[in-house]
Amino acid sequence: MERNEQLHEEAEEALDQINKKTGRNMPQAIATGAALVILIVACLLLSIDVFVLLVVAFMILALWELRVDFATVGLHIPVVMLWICSSFTLIATYYSPYHLITMSLSVIVSIILVAIAASAKLTLGNRLSLAVAGKLSNTDASARLESSYNHDGGEQHHSRLSHMAVSVLTVLYIPLLASCIIIPLTFNDHPIAHAIMLVFMPALSDTGGLFAGAWLGKHKLSPRISPKKSVEGLIGSMLFAMIGSFAVFIFTYDPSLQASRWWVPIVAGILIGAVGTFGDLCASMLKRDIGIKDMGHLLKGHGGVMDRVDSILMSAPFTCALLWVTGL
């Protein structure tokens, strides 16, 4: 009995150490990750159209999280207009016969409409106020002081141009990059393989970086921006993405194409690992500037949707370009 209790305590101690080193609740993170994998695979098995709708749904949730995060420091983005423009951009990009042209025109029109809506600074209802209050209750004192919801007239600290600029940045960050997940579904007749490359390889890269960093991480990659990121974690990210890319490559393409394009999974692994880590660092820098720990709390063990998709969004254009250029 005493032996069992001792083993239980040692296991809990080891788990606490891993949680501290990774900055996550690992059991929750694994369970949430497994649920997301099942959801995405189910959508892919049903049809690519359902997968596109899933991307749109995640984008809508990510935009709401950014709306709340920016509002904690008095910056307002027109989330309803962003929802409309972004949903139209992704769906039109997929269904239009002229995918790149449609994406480009939709993003340009979205920038114009979102900038105009941002200049109006309209807020409907009190849901945002409640969401910001909840966010600030779990945030540090400096962000709480800066929030426009902490004192009267706080919004006047930012000009209309600031609201417009952050709104345009949001268009470039979410719908534009998300469109690069949609476009590879439309060429070379390998939509499922492309979807796996675009969504699962950055996630696999994150997992590799997490485990390599937790067990081997000694050399800090960028201690000022993200103290938990390490050089060993970056190498682990690249290796895991590379192995996953080789698996997709072997099970998707015929042997003759594999022989002539054997180097593509290596390049894909390096690109996804490096760019995905850069995306994580960019998100960490944004969170540090705002003064929050997580973008949201929708995904247990992962924070918010943006905390989960930042590396996917950042690596999407590079993966899309690689698949296009190599004819895969």
LOGUSE-260159 format. One record per residue: x, y, z of N, C-alpha, C in turn. Coordinates in pm, whole numbers, padded with zeros to 5 digits, always signed. Atoms other than C-alpha are relative to their C-alpha. Layout:
<rs>
XYZXYZXYZ ...
</rs>
This chain:
<rs>
+00083-00121+00000+00000+00000+00000+00088+00127+00000 -00090-00115-00009+00277+00240+00099+00081+00015-00129 -00076-00002+00125+00469+00142-00214-00082+00064-00112 +00090-00057+00100+00168+00230-00435-00016+00150+00016 +00013-00143-00027+00126+00565-00263+00127+00075-00040 -00128-00063+00037+00496+00640-00312+00013+00013-00151 -00005-00005+00147+00475+00553-00684-00094+00105-00054 +00098-00101+00042+00165+00769-00717+00054+00141+00020 -00057-00132-00029+00340+01064-00552+00114+00034-00097 -00110-00022+00094+00648+01019-00773-00051+00032-00140 +00060-00026+00131+00429+01008-01084-00058+00141-00007 +00056-00135-00004+00248+01325-00979+00110+00106-00003 -00113-00093-00002+00580+01494-00907+00062+00015-00138 -00057-00002+00135+00716+01397-01249-00091+00075-00096 +00096-00069+00085+00397+01519-01418+00001+00150+00025 -00007-00143-00033+00417+01851-01232+00123+00065-00062 -00122-00052+00060+00774+01895-01350-00015+00020-00151 +00023-00010+00144+00673+01826-01711-00094+00117-00030 +00096-00110+00021+00377+02067-01682+00068+00135+00014 -00072-00126-00021+00607+02340-01547+00094+00029-00116 -00098-00020+00106+00868+02286-01817-00067+00033-00133 +00071-00026+00127+00614+02282-02103-00094+00118+00009 +00095-00110-00015+00389+02551-01957-00142-00040-00033 +00134+00049+00032+00083+02330-02018-00041-00108+00099 +00052+00117-00070-00142+02086-01839+00000-00114-00100 -00021+00098+00106-00020+01787-02038-00115-00101-00017 +00115+00089+00022-00309+01542-01970-00114+00069-00074 +00105-00076+00070-00558+01811-02074+00040+00028-00145 -00047-00032+00135-00344+01906-02374-00009-00123-00091 +00006+00122+00081-00322+01545-02494-00144-00036-00033 +00141+00033+00023-00697+01487-02452-00062+00096-00102 +00052-00098+00096-00782+01811-02636+00056-00023-00138 -00063+00028+00129-00532+01732-02910-00062-00120-00070 +00063+00120+00057-00682+01386-02960-00140+00030-00052 +00135-00037+00044-01033+01533-02981+00004+00081-00129 -00013-00080+00122-00918+01786-03242+00037-00085-00120 -00040+00091+00109-00751+01513-03449-00122-00078-00050 +00120+00077+00037-01072+01306-03445-00097+00088-00079 +00092-00092+00067-01280+01610-03544+00047+00030-00142 -00053-00036+00133-01052+01707-03835-00005-00120-00094 +00003+00121+00084-01018+01349-03963-00142-00033-00042 +00141+00027+00033-01396+01304-03945-00050+00092-00111 +00040-00096+00103-01448+01620-04151+00062-00036-00135 -00068+00037+00124-01192+01507-04409-00063-00126-00062 +00062+00122+00051-01357+01164-04437-00139+00027-00056 +00134-00035+00052-01700+01323-04486+00012+00065-00137 -00027-00067+00128-01587+01564-04758+00091+00120+00024 -00088-00118-00010-01341+01843-04830-00083+00125+00028 +00087-00116-00025-01635+02088-04827-00024+00019+00150 +00021-00007-00144-01700+02003-04461+00127+00050+00069 -00127-00046-00056-01331+02055-04384+00015+00151-00019 -00006-00145+00026-01349+02402-04546-00088+00074+00101 +00090-00062-00099-01647+02486-04321+00061-00004+00140 -00067+00009-00130-01446+02366-04021+00107+00108+00012 -00100-00106+00001-01163+02604-04117-00066+00135+00024 +00075-00125-00018-01418+02887-04140-00044+00014+00146 +00046-00004-00139-01557+02796-03795+00115+00034+00096 -00116-00030-00085-01210+02798-03635+00045+00145-00018 -00039-00139+00026-01136+03131-03802-00094+00097+00073 +00097-00085-00069-01455+03283-03658+00032+00006+00150 -00037+00004-00142-01355+03168-03307+00130+00077+00026 -00129-00070-00016-01000+03301-03356-00019+00151-00007 +00026-00144+00012-01132+03641-03463-00065+00056+00127 +00061-00046-00126-01348+03665-03151+00105+00010+00111 -00107-00005-00100-01046+03582-02934+00086+00124-00018 -00080-00121+00025-00843+03857-03102-00077+00125+00037 +00085-00114-00036-01137+04096-03055+00011+00029+00150 -00008-00015-00146-01128+04034-02679+00141+00040+00042 -00138-00029-00038-00748+04038-02656+00039+00145-00029 -00032-00139+00034-00710+04370-02838-00080+00098+00086 +00084-00090-00081-00997+04520-02636+00056+00020+00140 -00058-00017-00134-00804+04461-02312+00096+00118+00007 -00088-00118+00002-00567+04739-02422-00064+00114-00077 +00073-00112+00059-00837+04959-02572-00001+00006-00151 +00002+00004+00146-00795+04855-02936-00122-00080-00046 +00126+00062+00042-01117+04768-03120+00007-00040-00147 +00011+00048+00139-01158+04554-03431-00146-00035-00026 +00142+00025+00031-01497+04524-03608-00024-00148-00028 +00002+00146+00012-01551+04154-03543-00109-00051-00093 +00109+00046+00086-01886+04124-03724+00038+00016-00147 -00045-00023+00138-01746+04277-04043+00112-00098-00036 -00107+00097+00023-01439+04057-04007-00056-00140-00021 +00063+00131+00019-01659+03748-03972-00058-00013-00140 +00065+00003+00132-01855+03837-04286+00104-00006-00112 -00101-00008+00107-01554+03931-04499+00089-00124-00004 -00090+00115-00005-01336+03643-04380-00069-00127-00047 +00075+00118+00044-01605+03378-04429-00020+00002-00151 +00017-00012+00145-01677+03509-04777+00132-00028-00073 -00131+00019+00064-01304+03515-04861+00034-00148-00012 -00038+00142+00001-01246+03151-04764-00092-00084-00089 +00096+00080+00078-01564+03010-04918+00009+00033-00148 -00013-00041+00141-01530+03213-05239+00130-00051-00060 -00130+00050+00049-01163+03115-05271-00010-00147-00037 +00011+00143+00026-01256+02747-05255-00090-00030-00120 +00098+00036+00102-01559+02746-05484+00019+00073-00133 -00023-00072+00126-01446+03001-05743+00096-00079-00089 -00095+00066+00091-01276+02858-06055+00134+00075-00009 -00122-00083+00005-01021+03143-06027+00044+00026+00145 -00024+00000-00144-00890+03071-05678+00089+00115+00047 -00094-00104-00043-00592+03307-05652-00055+00140-00022 +00058-00131+00031-00768+03599-05821-00111+00033+00099 +00110-00021-00095-01075+03554-05600+00053+00031+00139 -00059-00025-00132-00860+03536-05287+00056+00142+00007 -00063-00133+00000-00666+03851-05381-00105+00111+00005 +00105-00104+00003-00976+04056-05466-00079+00003+00131 +00076+00007-00124-01161+03934-05156+00077+00063+00115 -00082-00058-00108-00872+04030-04927+00007+00152-00014 -00005-00146+00023-00844+04376-05086-00130+00067+00043 +00132-00055-00038-01219+04439-05049-00019-00009+00151 +00012+00016-00145-01205+04303-04692+00078+00108+00075 -00081-00103-00064-00925+04545-04601-00074+00134-00002 +00073-00127+00012-01131+04840-04728-00120+00005+00093 +00122+00003-00080-01457+04737-04559+00032-00005+00150 -00037+00012-00142-01288+04641-04230+00059+00131+00051 -00058-00128-00041-01091+04968-04220-00110+00105+00023 +00112-00095-00016-01412+05169-04271-00079-00032+00127 +00074+00040-00120-01594+04968-04002+00079+00029+00127 -00083-00027-00118-01300+05007-03763-00001+00147+00037 +00001-00144-00028-01311+05385-03797-00126+00043+00074 +00126-00034-00067-01671+05382-03671+00002-00040+00148 -00014+00048-00138-01576+05190-03350-00134-00030+00065 +00130+00036-00055-01924+05048-03298+00012-00124+00088 +00004+00115-00089-01986+04809-03008-00145-00030+00032 +00139+00039-00022-02313+04616-02980-00009-00089+00124 +00021+00082-00117-02431+04483-02644+00115+00006+00099 -00103-00001-00105-02224+04408-02333+00080-00129+00007 -00072+00127-00003-02088+04065-02423+00151+00022-00003 -00145-00027+00005-01748+04211-02510+00051+00047+00134 -00041-00050-00132-01733+04397-02178+00018-00114+00099 -00008+00114-00091-01800+04073-01990+00120-00088-00034 -00113+00083+00042-01543+03882-02196+00132+00064+00039 -00123-00070-00037-01279+04149-02136+00022-00003+00150 -00010+00006-00146-01356+04156-01763+00052-00136+00043 -00048+00134-00031-01306+03779-01753+00146-00017-00037 -00140+00009+00043-00981+03807-01948+00091+00075+00096 -00084-00082-00087-00847+04084-01723+00013-00059+00141 -00008+00061-00133-00926+03885-01408+00113-00104+00006 -00108+00098+00005-00663+03632-01525+00127+00058-00061 -00113-00065+00067-00413+03888-01650+00077+00085+00100 -00081-00076-00095-00139+04096-01493-00050+00143+00014 +00050-00133-00037-00184+04440-01340+00022+00104-00108 -00029-00102+00101-00024+04638-01624-00106+00000-00109 +00104+00006+00103-00274+04513-01883-00133+00048+00056 +00125-00043-00062-00557+04573-01637-00010+00152+00004 -00002-00147-00003-00451+04936-01605-00023+00060-00137 +00009-00052+00135-00428+04984-01981-00137-00021-00064 +00126+00035+00065-00769+04834-02057-00097+00117-00005 +00099-00106+00016-01033+05070-02192-00122-00026+00086 +00115+00034-00083-01283+04888-01969+00030+00020+00148 -00038-00021-00139-01096+04981-01654-00021+00144+00046 +00024-00139-00038-01163+05355-01665-00072+00072-00112 +00078-00076+00099-01380+05611-01841+00092+00067-00101 -00071-00071+00106-01263+05747-02174+00131-00063-00040 -00126+00067+00032-00986+05490-02205+00025-00012-00149 -00015+00019+00143-01056+05446-02576+00066+00119-00068 -00058-00119+00061-00936+05801-02640+00153-00006-00002 -00145+00015+00001-00580+05683-02577+00050-00047-00137 -00036+00050+00132-00585+05532-02927-00076+00078-00107 +00065-00073+00109-00656+05721-03246-00080-00096-00088 +00076+00084+00094-00897+05596-03513+00096-00076-00092 -00098+00065+00087-00592+05520-03724+00055-00126+00065 -00050+00118-00071-00469+05277-03456-00100-00115-00009 +00104+00103+00011-00801+05090-03458-00004-00056-00142 +00001+00044+00139-00792+05076-03837+00122-00086-00031 -00125+00073+00028-00429+04959-03845-00005-00141+00058 +00004+00132-00062-00485+04671-03602-00106-00087-00066 +00105+00075+00071-00801+04571-03792+00052-00052-00133 -00060+00043+00128-00613+04559-04124+00102-00111+00026 -00095+00106-00037-00338+04356-03953-00073-00132+00023 +00079+00120-00026-00608+04111-03842-00044-00066-00131 +00037+00055+00131-00726+04070-04203+00118-00075-00062 -00118+00063+00058-00372+03991-04313+00044-00124+00079 -00043+00110-00086-00313+03758-04019-00093-00121-00008 +00094+00112-00006-00633+03550-04020-00052-00041-00138 +00057+00051+00126-00828+03535-04351+00102-00019-00112 -00098+00015+00108-00528+03590-04580+00081-00129+00018 -00078+00120-00024-00316+03320-04416-00088-00125-00004 +00092+00114+00004-00619+03092-04374-00035-00038-00143 +00026+00029+00142-00680+03122-04750+00108-00091-00057 -00109+00087+00046-00342+02952-04796-00019-00144+00047 +00040+00137-00034-00493+02649-04622-00101-00050-00101 +00107+00037+00093-00784+02652-04869+00053-00027-00141 -00046+00010+00139-00594+02698-05198+00061-00136-00034 -00056+00131+00037-00393+02370-05182-00104-00111-00013 +00107+00100+00015-00724+02182-05157-00054-00003-00142 +00061-00016+00132-00798+02293-05513+00092-00042-00115 -00087+00035+00113-00493+02179-05712+00065-00138+00017 -00074+00127+00010-00319+01854-05819-00073-00122+00055 +00085+00115-00035-00606+01629-05699+00048-00080+00121 -00038+00068-00125-00460+01549-05355-00046+00083+00120 +00046-00091-00106-00682+01755-05120+00021-00052+00141 -00016+00054-00136-00666+01517-04822+00146+00003+00042 -00142-00005-00032-00287+01484-04838+00045+00143+00027 -00035-00141-00020-00256+01861-04871-00054+00052+00133 +00058-00043-00127-00491+01918-04578+00080-00054+00118 -00081+00060-00106-00286+01679-04364+00133+00074+00012 -00126-00074-00002+00036+01859-04463-00018+00137+00065 +00022-00137-00045-00112+02199-04384-00041+00008+00148 +00054-00007-00136-00284+02116-04053+00076-00088+00098 -00059+00094-00094-00125+01809-03900+00151+00013+00012 -00146-00010-00010+00241+01871-03986+00044+00112+00096 -00035-00100-00102+00259+02204-03792-00033-00047+00141 +00036+00053-00132+00075+02031-03505+00101-00105+00045 -00102+00101-00031+00320+01739-03521+00133+00067+00034 -00121-00078-00027+00604+01991-03533-00004+00059+00141 +00017-00053-00135+00467+02158-03218+00023-00108+00105 -00015+00112-00093+00451+01818-03048+00146-00040+00014 -00142+00032-00003+00810+01738-03145+00080+00103+00078 -00068-00106-00072+00926+02075-03018-00028-00004+00150 +00041+00008-00140+00732+02027-02695+00077-00108+00074 -00067+00112-00066+00880+01687-02613+00152+00018+00001 -00146-00021+00006+01234+01769-02731+00042+00110+00096 -00032-00109-00091+01228+02094-02537-00014-00040+00146 +00025+00040-00138+01086+01931-02223+00110-00091+00054 -00097+00098-00048+01343+01651-02206+00145+00034-00033 -00138-00027+00041+01648+01789-02385+00036+00148+00000 -00023-00143+00017+01604+02167-02391+00094+00062+00103 -00097-00067-00087+01907+02348-02248+00038+00139-00053 -00043-00127+00060+01987+02629-02493-00123+00080-00042 +00119-00082+00026+01724+02904-02497+00005+00059-00141 +00009-00053+00135+01606+03010-02840-00022+00150+00001 +00028-00144-00012+01460+03349-02746-00056+00026+00139 +00047-00009-00140+01444+03389-02367-00083+00124+00030 +00074-00123-00027+01310+03743-02383-00145-00011-00047 +00135+00012+00055+01008+03653-02599-00073-00122+00056 +00062+00124-00046+00940+03292-02498+00105-00084+00072 -00105+00066-00077+01156+03150-02215+00001-00153-00015 +00007+00146+00008+01036+02792-02275+00047-00055-00134 -00048+00046+00130+01149+02776-02640+00151-00025+00006 -00142+00033-00002+01484+02606-02692+00046-00041-00140 -00058+00043+00128+01720+02524-02979-00030-00148-00022 +00030+00143+00010+01668+02154-02903-00145-00021-00041 +00141+00009+00038+01293+02209-02929-00021+00031-00146 +00009-00035+00143+01337+02374-03270+00045-00117-00087 -00049+00116+00076+01540+02076-03394-00102-00113+00006 +00105+00101-00013+01274+01841-03257-00120+00030-00087 +00111-00041+00086+01006+02040-03439+00028-00036-00146 -00037+00029+00138+01191+02006-03769+00000-00150-00028 -00010+00145+00021+01258+01633-03725-00138-00066-00003 +00134+00058-00002+00896+01548-03635-00076+00037-00126 +00069-00043+00123+00762+01755-03927+00057-00073-00121 -00064+00071+00110+01013+01586-04157-00049-00145-00008 +00047+00139-00004+00912+01234-04046-00145-00008-00046 +00140-00001+00041+00544+01319-04084-00016+00028-00148 +00006-00033+00143+00603+01471-04428+00040-00121-00086 -00040+00122+00072+00785+01155-04541-00113-00103-00002 +00112+00095-00007+00489+00944-04423-00110+00038-00099 +00102-00047+00095+00240+01157-04621+00047-00022-00143 -00061+00012+00133+00474+01155-04921-00005-00145-00050 -00006+00142+00038+00512+00773-04923-00139-00056-00028 +00134+00057+00014+00141+00698-04883-00086+00072-00104 +00082-00078+00093+00022+00959-05135+00044-00013-00145 -00048-00013+00137+00244+00969-05443+00061-00130-00051 -00053+00123+00060+00357+00701-05685+00152-00002+00006 -00146+00014-00019+00715+00565-05669+00085+00087-00092 -00081-00081+00093+00837+00752-05978+00009+00146+00047 +00001-00138-00052+00734+01087-05828+00081+00008+00128 -00079+00004-00123+00886+00988-05494+00150+00003-00030 -00142+00005+00036+01217+00914-05667+00053+00135-00045 -00045-00129+00052+01233+01254-05835-00021+00115+00099 +00030-00106-00098+01097+01455-05539+00034-00043+00142 -00034+00055-00131+01264+01270-05249+00039+00108+00101 -00049-00106-00087+01398+01598-05110-00112+00089+00055 +00110-00089-00041+01056+01764-05071-00035-00015+00149 +00031+00011-00144+00975+01615-04724+00106+00061+00091 -00108-00061-00080+01315+01732-04597-00020+00152+00006 +00023-00146+00006+01248+02089-04715-00126+00036+00078 +00127-00026-00070+00890+02070-04584+00021-00004+00151 -00024+00010-00144+01010+01957-04240+00075+00120+00054 -00079-00116-00044+01268+02235-04213-00086+00127-00002 +00084-00119+00012+01022+02499-04338-00106+00005+00109 +00110+00002-00096+00731+02390-04118+00052+00017+00143 -00056-00013-00134+00950+02351-03809+00048+00141+00031 -00056-00133-00023+01126+02685-03851-00108+00108-00001 +00103-00104+00013+00830+02894-03968-00107-00015+00109 +00097+00022-00107+00592+02731-03718+00050+00054+00133 -00060-00053-00123+00830+02816-03433+00001+00152-00003 +00003-00146+00015+00857+03172-03568-00142+00052+00026 +00139-00039-00025+00475+03189-03567-00034-00002+00147 +00020+00006-00145+00471+03079-03203+00064+00119+00070 -00071-00113-00061+00727+03346-03118-00073+00132-00026 +00077-00121+00032+00523+03614-03298-00122+00011+00090 +00117+00001-00087+00213+03511-03102+00040+00030+00145 -00048-00026-00136+00415+03512-02778+00034+00147+00019 -00035-00141-00007+00546+03861-02854-00126+00086+00008 +00126-00073-00004+00191+03983-02920-00065-00012+00137 +00059+00020-00133+00070+03830-02593+00076+00079+00106 -00081-00075-00097+00359+03988-02402-00031+00150-00008 +00032-00142+00017+00281+04331-02551-00137+00034+00059 +00134-00024-00052-00086+04297-02459-00004-00023+00151 -00004+00030-00143-00004+04148-02117-00088-00116+00039 +00083+00116-00030-00190+03816-02137+00083-00127-00016 -00072+00126+00008-00082+03454-02097-00046-00082-00120 +00058+00077+00110-00318+03286-02347-00094+00089-00080 +00093-00074+00085-00519+03418-02641-00145-00024+00042 +00134+00033-00043-00827+03244-02501+00004-00124+00087 +00007+00117-00087-00949+02947-02297-00097-00104-00055 +00096+00092+00061-01158+02750-02545+00052-00142-00007 -00059+00133+00015-00916+02457-02578+00080-00035+00125 -00064+00037-00127-00824+02294-02246+00141-00054-00024 -00139+00043+00013-00449+02254-02211+00075+00070-00111 -00064-00069+00112-00382+02467-02520-00024+00150+00004 +00037-00141+00002-00526+02806-02427-00114+00023-00096 +00105-00031+00095-00728+02957-02708+00024-00061-00137 -00012+00049+00137-00785+02872-03072+00125+00058-00065 -00118-00064+00058-00517+03124-03172+00130-00062+00051 -00119+00066-00052-00267+02951-02943+00027-00131-00072 -00014+00128+00068-00330+02631-03137+00032+00018-00149 -00011-00011+00146-00341+02766-03494+00106+00100-00047 -00096-00102+00045-00069+03034-03495+00109-00059-00090 -00104+00062+00083+00197+02797-03630-00058-00054-00131 +00067+00049+00122-00053+02648-03879-00018+00114-00099 +00022-00116+00087-00141+02991-04016+00132+00050-00059 -00125-00058+00047+00220+03109-04038+00070-00089-00103 -00069+00090+00092+00347+02798-04216-00082-00030-00125 +00088+00033+00113+00047+02768-04454+00049+00057-00134 -00045-00052+00131+00180+03005-04729+00124-00072-00053 -00124+00067+00043+00519+02829-04735-00029-00143-00046 +00037+00136+00041+00367+02480-04749-00077+00003-00131 +00079-00017+00123+00120+02596-05015+00093+00024-00119 -00094-00032+00109+00402+02742-05227+00086-00121-00036 -00083+00117+00024+00616+02428-05186-00077-00107-00079 +00083+00100+00071+00332+02197-05297-00027+00045-00143 +00030-00054+00134+00253+02425-05593+00123-00010-00091 -00122-00006+00080+00612+02468-05714+00048-00140-00039 -00049+00135+00026+00697+02097-05688-00101-00088-00074 +00101+00076+00073+00376+01987-05861-00062-00113+00079 +00059+00103-00086+00260+01782-05564-00144+00039+00037 
</rs>
